[in-house]
Amino acid sequence: MSAIGVHFGYTSACVAIFKDGRADVVANDAGDRVTPTVVGYRDTEQIVGIAAKQGRVRNAASTVVKVKQVLGRSFDDPETQRHKMETKCQVKNKPFYEIMAGEHPKYVAPEDVANLIFQKMKETAQSALGGSDVSDAVITVPFEFAHAQKHALRKAAEDAGFNVLRLIHEPAAALLAYDIGQESSSGKSHVLVYKLGGTSLSVTVLQVNGGMFLVRGTHTDHSIGGESFTQALAQHLASEFKRTFKHDVSTNPRAMMKLMNGAEMAKHSLSSLGSANCFVDSLHDGIDFECIVSRARFELLCSSLFNKSIQPIKALLEEAGLTVHSINKVVLCGGSARIPRLQQMIREMFPDVELHSSAPPDEVIAVGAALEAGLLVGRNALAPEEESVTVDVSSADILVKERDESGAEMFTVLLPLGTPLPAHRRHILRGEGKLSSLCLEIYQRFTEQPEKLSKVSANYYCIYFVDGSIHVSCVEQNTGKSEVITIAAAS
């Protein structure tokens, strides 16, 4: 029986098939093993993948990119607002994309865009299987995804015809791809998963013990990704064009989009070659542009980005109470983890550690998801010790709001980011005088630490479940009066 794994990234998606005991990434109809998560709208048709990405130069206002940034988020969410500022496609309240296709605008939900991409992944898998239907799938999600984002991604996949067996975290999928921790006698070890994708950097440390993965710490930075390196190279190409032809195209959106496409192709070539030729047809006023970029020049242009890309590693290790000597293995994933200079810097940081980079970094997560899918569809034939378990952890800090003696607000962290779930906590609230009621406010993602506690005594217990819901019970110590409430996960 076949099953598939899908990695749905911010800039690209990849599908792998589990069949006959192994998992392999399959190519789409364009012959590419990775598909851009780009959807272009043309009157009555939708175009997905490389054709939509190439057509964005002429049709930017009706082309959706990086839809994963807004999946499951409200319009007021900071990530949605950042996406709205960055994309050429109009983002309206709800949120919806305003698409100009025909005489009247149409409004498309992010989940519908994701649905089209999942349909493309399903078609790719079916084509590789000779037209046979395949629906059982494992989908990967970033560690920082909250319940609402996971729910939206799962629904988009299910609406595309997938039977979603499980959502697994991307770092766990990367470990599965390299068969790390699957031997019951392997003992405890620490593995660092380094992922540099198109729009973000994530570093995760997992404790591995006999098939169980426990997240010790994680860091995600959305201010740097593969596109940051592409943009630095595109700016260099714009400067070269200005020096040669005396025309400044840096403020021309269409010309810069062409340069970004050319720079991206050159960047990919420089991962395996010492130099790359960048050619852009009719860049400005009918002028064709050609420029040769060496790997040394590229590394010099991006030197600050390389430093920024590895800075979070030591900070994360310190936060987890570990050192570089505590790490037994390093796994690289994400398309930009191919860059030789970046791999060299990581090797220098971990000189005595096994670095796993043999599998293409932009494919490794999909392979791990497919292996998990194969495990699940064949579970009845497996011994329990052959299964792997990933311990779910909280994707954000959970806090309670209090007031100090002066009435100023302060916040107490109940469950810090990375807490294994389910989890429960006991906390005492204090305040002045007799209280007839008590208002308990629970917050997410706020990180300010309080300095004082108040004076009325009340115990409350907080249980954070895997489905994202929070169960809170509160007991006033003097009277024994209690209240219980369950806060459902955001949908």
CORWO-V707125 format. One record per backbone hydrogen bond with DSSP energy under -1.0 kcal/mol. NH is the residue of the N-H (numbers start at 1). CO is the residue of the C=O. If there is no record, write none. Layout:
nh=<NH | NH>
co=<CO | CO>
//
This chain:
nh=<3 | 4 | 5 | 6 | 7 | 9 | 13 | 14 | 16 | 17 | 18 | 19 | 22 | 24 | 26 | 28 | 31 | 35 | 37 | 38 | 39 | 40 | 41 | 42 | 45 | 47 | 49 | 53 | 54 | 55 | 59 | 62 | 63 | 64 | 69 | 70 | 73 | 81 | 82 | 83 | 84 | 85 | 86 | 87 | 92 | 96 | 97 | 98 | 99 | 101 | 106 | 108 | 113 | 114 | 115 | 116 | 117 | 118 | 119 | 120 | 121 | 122 | 123 | 124 | 125 | 126 | 127 | 128 | 129 | 130 | 131 | 137 | 138 | 139 | 140 | 141 | 145 | 150 | 151 | 152 | 153 | 154 | 155 | 156 | 157 | 158 | 159 | 161 | 162 | 163 | 165 | 168 | 170 | 173 | 174 | 175 | 176 | 177 | 179 | 180 | 186 | 189 | 191 | 192 | 193 | 194 | 195 | 196 | 197 | 201 | 202 | 203 | 204 | 205 | 206 | 207 | 208 | 209 | 211 | 212 | 213 | 214 | 216 | 217 | 219 | 221 | 226 | 227 | 228 | 230 | 231 | 232 | 233 | 234 | 235 | 236 | 237 | 238 | 239 | 240 | 241 | 242 | 243 | 244 | 245 | 246 | 252 | 256 | 257 | 258 | 259 | 260 | 261 | 262 | 263 | 264 | 265 | 266 | 267 | 268 | 269 | 270 | 271 | 272 | 273 | 276 | 278 | 280 | 283 | 284 | 287 | 289 | 291 | 293 | 295 | 298 | 299 | 300 | 301 | 302 | 303 | 306 | 307 | 308 | 309 | 310 | 311 | 313 | 316 | 317 | 318 | 319 | 320 | 321 | 322 | 326 | 328 | 329 | 330 | 331 | 332 | 333 | 334 | 336 | 337 | 338 | 339 | 343 | 344 | 345 | 346 | 347 | 348 | 349 | 350 | 353 | 354 | 356 | 363 | 364 | 367 | 368 | 369 | 370 | 371 | 372 | 373 | 374 | 375 | 376 | 377 | 378 | 379 | 381 | 382 | 386 | 387 | 389 | 391 | 394 | 398 | 399 | 400 | 401 | 402 | 404 | 407 | 410 | 412 | 414 | 415 | 418 | 419 | 421 | 423 | 425 | 427 | 429 | 443 | 445 | 458 | 459 | 460 | 461 | 462 | 463 | 464 | 465 | 468 | 470 | 471 | 472 | 473 | 474 | 475 | 476 | 477 | 480 | 483 | 485 | 487>
co=<18 | 136 | 16 | 138 | 14 | 12 | 35 | 7 | 5 | 24 | 3 | 22 | 19 | 17 | 15 | 32 | 28 | 13 | 11 | 36 | 64 | 47 | 62 | 45 | 42 | 40 | 38 | 49 | 50 | 51 | 55 | 59 | 60 | 39 | 66 | 67 | 70 | 77 | 78 | 79 | 80 | 81 | 82 | 83 | 96 | 92 | 108 | 90 | 106 | 99 | 99 | 97 | 109 | 110 | 111 | 112 | 113 | 114 | 115 | 116 | 117 | 118 | 119 | 120 | 121 | 122 | 123 | 124 | 125 | 127 | 126 | 163 | 4 | 166 | 6 | 168 | 142 | 146 | 147 | 148 | 149 | 150 | 151 | 152 | 153 | 154 | 155 | 158 | 157 | 135 | 137 | 139 | 141 | 169 | 170 | 171 | 172 | 173 | 176 | 175 | 183 | 208 | 206 | 329 | 204 | 331 | 202 | 333 | 200 | 221 | 195 | 219 | 193 | 217 | 191 | 214 | 189 | 212 | 181 | 209 | 389 | 207 | 205 | 205 | 203 | 201 | 197 | 198 | 225 | 226 | 227 | 228 | 229 | 230 | 231 | 232 | 233 | 234 | 235 | 236 | 237 | 238 | 239 | 240 | 241 | 242 | 249 | 252 | 253 | 254 | 255 | 256 | 257 | 258 | 259 | 260 | 261 | 262 | 263 | 264 | 265 | 266 | 268 | 269 | 269 | 293 | 291 | 289 | 287 | 287 | 284 | 280 | 278 | 276 | 274 | 294 | 295 | 296 | 297 | 298 | 300 | 302 | 303 | 304 | 305 | 306 | 307 | 310 | 312 | 313 | 314 | 315 | 316 | 318 | 317 | 323 | 190 | 190 | 354 | 192 | 356 | 194 | 361 | 196 | 334 | 335 | 336 | 339 | 340 | 341 | 342 | 343 | 344 | 345 | 346 | 350 | 328 | 330 | 360 | 360 | 363 | 364 | 365 | 366 | 367 | 368 | 369 | 370 | 371 | 372 | 373 | 374 | 376 | 378 | 379 | 383 | 384 | 211 | 213 | 419 | 415 | 443 | 412 | 441 | 410 | 408 | 404 | 402 | 400 | 398 | 398 | 394 | 416 | 392 | 464 | 462 | 460 | 458 | 399 | 397 | 429 | 475 | 427 | 473 | 425 | 471 | 423 | 469 | 465 | 487 | 463 | 485 | 461 | 483 | 459 | 481 | 457 | 476 | 474 | 472 | 470>
//
